[in-house]
């Protein structure tokens, strides 16, 4: 099966990414001309909205900032309503290479995973300029995932993912902070297959990261809590599913 | 504090903890508030269950007697009220988020349809 045999939606969540969004949209259009593109403008206060308008791209604009998790969820809801077979998510900060998506898609179609993560930490992948604190956090959550589901997922916080239609429904019925470790654990506990594909990620050159100093403390606590609750929720969902 | 008192404190802490976790699980309490409550409950339970710790804190803040039962009840009431208000806030916030998401999707779909119609008739306003 070729990567474009199915209807695939490419979604880019963006918040105050006026400096990079035009280039990303153009690169996505150039490298994946046959796929639909949706940008979720998460209540940007800068020129992101007007740039997207000028580019003529389909935009789902949040009237206020709802956060990364909600922006991804909007993309999933759009894909579900539009009857898409798969959803690809990319970050708007210019760190992801849209040119690598074709390989990711090919592996996704061949591998039979329900979610395939563009991973920076497996052989063949790469990430320039990751802060020390974030590297430690990623290692920690990778170990937590291994501990909880028995399979190591090396890059739990990658924004580059491909999701099959089968996971759209469970992902719109549970709440997530950032669709990172908590979403991976939830899906794997529900029996969905999650894999990784090596990608290289560049250092952010413009805009601001969503990880502020406060988030370095809040993020692990919130994610850990949702991992724990996701395990319980997935267990209950499976029990309900088995009994019905 | 007596052994009976410590047991009561732990029981109250456990019930509150389970309640908070259940609220977060059902999306009725925002996970950020949940973390604050879990940390506060665990901290209070540890402080009140370890006599030398409570005595140490009492001594540290310059108090003569450990917290009275009345203060504890008042604190419990404040916590319950706070939890109730935050629960309501989370519910309203979730409803608002859902509305914003649905509106964004509908607008995107309408604009997409208008663009398709425009390109079919050759009078599109958008540049690619």
HADDOCK unambig.tbl for C-alpha pairs under 7 A between the chains (distance, minus, plus):
assign (segid A and resid 54 and name CA) (segid B and resid 126 and name CA) 6.80 0.50 0.50
assign (segid A and resid 54 and name CA) (segid B and resid 127 and name CA) 6.77 0.50 0.50
assign (segid A and resid 55 and name CA) (segid B and resid 127 and name CA) 6.15 0.50 0.50
assign (segid A and resid 55 and name CA) (segid B and resid 128 and name CA) 5.86 0.50 0.50
assign (segid A and resid 56 and name CA) (segid B and resid 126 and name CA) 4.95 0.50 0.50
assign (segid A and resid 56 and name CA) (segid B and resid 127 and name CA) 5.71 0.50 0.50
assign (segid A and resid 56 and name CA) (segid B and resid 128 and name CA) 5.81 0.50 0.50
assign (segid A and resid 58 and name CA) (segid B and resid 108 and name CA) 5.97 0.50 0.50
assign (segid A and resid 58 and name CA) (segid B and resid 112 and name CA) 6.06 0.50 0.50
assign (segid A and resid 59 and name CA) (segid B and resid 108 and name CA) 5.45 0.50 0.50
assign (segid A and resid 60 and name CA) (segid B and resid 104 and name CA) 4.56 0.50 0.50
assign (segid A and resid 60 and name CA) (segid B and resid 105 and name CA) 5.46 0.50 0.50
assign (segid A and resid 60 and name CA) (segid B and resid 107 and name CA) 6.80 0.50 0.50
assign (segid A and resid 60 and name CA) (segid B and resid 108 and name CA) 4.94 0.50 0.50
assign (segid A and resid 61 and name CA) (segid B and resid 104 and name CA) 4.95 0.50 0.50
assign (segid A and resid 62 and name CA) (segid B and resid 100 and name CA) 5.75 0.50 0.50
assign (segid A and resid 62 and name CA) (segid B and resid 101 and name CA) 6.34 0.50 0.50
assign (segid A and resid 62 and name CA) (segid B and resid 104 and name CA) 5.61 0.50 0.50
assign (segid A and resid 63 and name CA) (segid B and resid 100 and name CA) 6.30 0.50 0.50
assign (segid A and resid 66 and name CA) (segid B and resid 97 and name CA) 6.74 0.50 0.50
assign (segid A and resid 74 and name CA) (segid B and resid 101 and name CA) 5.71 0.50 0.50
assign (segid A and resid 78 and name CA) (segid B and resid 105 and name CA) 6.09 0.50 0.50
assign (segid A and resid 221 and name CA) (segid B and resid 35 and name CA) 6.93 0.50 0.50
assign (segid A and resid 222 and name CA) (segid B and resid 31 and name CA) 6.22 0.50 0.50
assign (segid A and resid 222 and name CA) (segid B and resid 32 and name CA) 6.41 0.50 0.50
assign (segid A and resid 222 and name CA) (segid B and resid 35 and name CA) 6.76 0.50 0.50
assign (segid A and resid 229 and name CA) (segid B and resid 25 and name CA) 5.94 0.50 0.50
